[in-house]
């Protein structure tokens, strides 16, 4: 494993990261970009209207509109940041929970060194909001989309790179108006369903998926979970992935680092929730996985074996 792969591997193993690879856990590997720019800024396929454009810049998050009618809504996200992945997530706080309170508890869950304090923080944020997922974007990966059916109310879009009460520029409010949802659900030909197989997390999906296209993601596990695509190196095997993940779980240097670039995908969804996710990646072999912390073990699901190799064509 070369020096750059070693650095990326260590960053994948950082314990303090809560959702996906938030908090700048993984730096881009410039010569190993795993995606191509989206075509001319157009939405993918039949992206549902209205489309809200989100730009996750190093100095903050911006939205093209802070108000949308209830119904089918597409968030189309990009980042100009060449250094970091920006995992975006849409949440709706439960009655009586303020955004400052939620962010403070999130910070506790992400940074507490005491396992008991971390568990307490996780329990709080898991019960204080509904999670709808969102695009985890990189500059190399171009635009990503997430589509939902939203009911009237107040939502918050978070950039999980820095979720901290002292950084309100990473949070934007989305107000959904109207009496009832309108529009049609966004149709897809493929489903990706994280599910529990006893204590083991798994993915139910086809072994071959479109490199450019949309997926219906349905979280069938008992906790928050995500869907991330991470490009593998040529010739990487399941044994290579297993050895790498087991070493990262132990905090050790992997014997081989079979990945290239930075993950992109859909950030955590509430158990039982669904969203449509659209991407445009280079064809090839990818690891489908989740880097969210297991609420029981505090270990990332990927390190516990929640992954599957898929081919994008």
FENKAJO-V539456 format. One record per backbone hydrogen bond with DSSP energy under -1.0 kcal/mol. CO is the residue of the C=O (numbers start at 1). NH is the residue of the N-H. Records with the same first field share a line. If there is no record, write none. Layout:
# FENKAJO-V539456
CO = NH / NH
This chain:
# FENKAJO-V539456
2 = 6
3 = 7
4 = 8
5 = 9
6 = 10
7 = 11
8 = 12
11 = 14
18 = 293
19 = 22
21 = 25
29 = 32
34 = 282
39 = 42
50 = 74
52 = 76
53 = 64
54 = 78
55 = 62
57 = 60
60 = 57
62 = 55
66 = 175
68 = 177
70 = 182
71 = 150
73 = 148
74 = 52
75 = 146
76 = 54
77 = 144
78 = 56
83 = 28
86 = 137
87 = 160
89 = 158
90 = 132
91 = 156
92 = 130
94 = 97
98 = 102
99 = 103
100 = 104
101 = 105
102 = 106
103 = 107
104 = 108
105 = 109
106 = 110
107 = 111
108 = 112
114 = 118
115 = 119
116 = 120
117 = 121
118 = 122
119 = 123
120 = 124
121 = 125
122 = 126
124 = 128
128 = 94
130 = 92
131 = 270
133 = 90
134 = 267
135 = 88
137 = 86
144 = 77
145 = 278
146 = 75
147 = 276
148 = 73
150 = 71
153 = 176
155 = 174
156 = 91
157 = 172
158 = 89
159 = 162
164 = 167
167 = 170
168 = 171
169 = 61
170 = 159
172 = 157
174 = 155
175 = 68
176 = 153
177 = 70
182 = 72
190 = 216
192 = 218
193 = 204
194 = 220
195 = 202
197 = 200
200 = 197
202 = 195
204 = 193
207 = 311
209 = 313
211 = 281
213 = 279
215 = 277
216 = 192
217 = 275
219 = 272
225 = 269
227 = 266
228 = 289
229 = 264
230 = 287
231 = 260
233 = 236
237 = 241
238 = 242
239 = 243
240 = 244
241 = 245
242 = 246
243 = 247
244 = 248
245 = 249
246 = 250
247 = 252
258 = 233
264 = 229
265 = 136
266 = 227
269 = 225
270 = 273
273 = 219
275 = 217
276 = 147
277 = 215
278 = 145
279 = 213
284 = 312
285 = 232
286 = 310
287 = 230
288 = 308
289 = 228
290 = 302
292 = 301
294 = 298
299 = 294
301 = 306
302 = 305
305 = 307
308 = 288
310 = 286
311 = 209
312 = 284
